[in-house]
Amino acid sequence: MVANPEVLLSQSPAAQGPIDAAARLQACGIRVTAQRLQIAQLLLTAPQHLSADQVAEALQRAGMRVSKATVYNTLNLLAAHGLVHQLSLDGQRSWYDSNVQAHYHFHDETSGALIDVALPEVQFSKLPTPPPGMEVAGIDMVIRLRPQA
């Protein structure tokens, strides 16, 4: 589910629970800058899926000056350190998922919304045997939704 970025930005991390974005960045060896901290506070305060454009727009609406390049670089840095998971659904735009636990997704093709699906809700009866010398590292699954006809 996509949380309202403006609401998340207007609240301090302490007001939302035990998130300390600066500590999480530091624990991953990421140098804390004001802009990285703003992006981390926006994205890591709640399980959500945001695009880089949504992050940049939310920061700008909150009066913060952050370039799009900084947003993209920071999101890629957060993904490289495992703080967010980068998803590409249509090859045109990436989404950044703050829920880094293993899970799948529903994708509403009309609204673009992504909704988490817990692993136990999906069952696989058989997977193909990987090629020689390879093993399955994970399964990414997106279940696309549209309104019933």
N, C-alpha and C positions, 0 to 999 in steps of 0.2 A: 504494500500500500504506500502511496506517495504522501508523505506528511507535508503540511504547509510550511515551506521554507521561511516565510516571514515570521510565523509564530515561533519557529525554532530559533531564529536569530534574535528575536526580541527577549528571549529568556536566557538567563545565565545557565551554564552547564550545571551548576550546583542546584539550581531550582528544579532541574529535570531529573536529578538522581546522581548516582556516583560517577558520572563521566568526568574525567579530568583530561581534556584533549591535549594539553601541554605535556602531561605525564605520559600519555599514550604515544605521542610523537617521540618524546625523548627515549622512551623504552625501546623504540624501534631504531634508535640511532639517527632520527631525523632532526636536523637543526630547526629549532622553533623560531619562526619569524611571525610577525603580526599577521601577514596575509595567510600563511599556512595555518596558523591557529584559527583564524576566522573561517577558513574553508573546513577545517577539521571539526570545529564546533558545530557548523551547519550540518555536516553530513553524518557525524558520529553520535548525535544526540538521540536518535531514534532509528529503528529499522526502517529504511526507505530506499527508494531507487530514484536517483536524480541524474539528469544529463549534465554535461559541462555547461551548456547554455542555461539550464535552470539554476545551477549554482551561481553563475556569473550574474544572472538577472536578480536573484534573491539578494546577493551581496550589494549590488548597485541600488536596489530599492531600499536597502537598509542604510544607504548613505556611505557605503564603503567603496573605496576606489581600488579595484583589482583588475588587471588586464586579463583578457581571455587567455593569453599565453600562460600567465601565472596560474590561472585556474586549471588549464589542461596539464601543465607541468606538475602541479601539486596533486591533482587527482591520479596521474600516472605514478607519482612517487608513493602516494598512499596505497595504491594497488600493488606496486612492487614490494612493499613491506607488509602486505597482507592485512592492512587495516580496512580496505574495501575490496570488493570483487568487481572487476570490469566485465560487463556483458555487452555483446554486440548481437542485436536481434535481426537487423535488416541490412547490415553492411554500410549503413549511412550514418548511424549515430551510436555512440556508446552510452551505456547507463552505468552508474556506479552504485553498487549495492552495499549498504553498510552492514548487512547481515552476512558475515563471512563463514557462518556454519554451513555445512552441506545441506542443500535444499534445491528444489526445482521451482519453476515459475509458471503461473498463468500470465498470458499477455493479452490484454483486451485490445484487439486491433482497431476498435473504433476510438477509444479514448487514449490509447497508448499506455495505460496503466499496467504496472507489473504487480503481481500479488504472489507472495511466497507460498509454496506448497511444501509441507513437511515430508521428509523422506518416507515415513511409514505410510503415507497416503498413496504411495505409488508402489506397485509390485511388478517386478520383471520376472517372467517365467524362464527366460533363456536369453543369454547373450552370446554373440558369435565368439568363437575362439580367436584370440588375437594372433597375429602373424608370429612366426618363430622369433624368439628373442625379445618379444614385447609382452607387456602386461597392461591391464586396464588401470589407468591412473585415476579415472573418475568419469562420471557421466553428467553431462549438462543437458537438461531437458527443458524446453519451453512448450507449454500447451497453449496454442493460440485459440482465442475466443472471439466470437462475433455474436450479435443478437440473433435469436432464432427467427427464422423466416416466417 
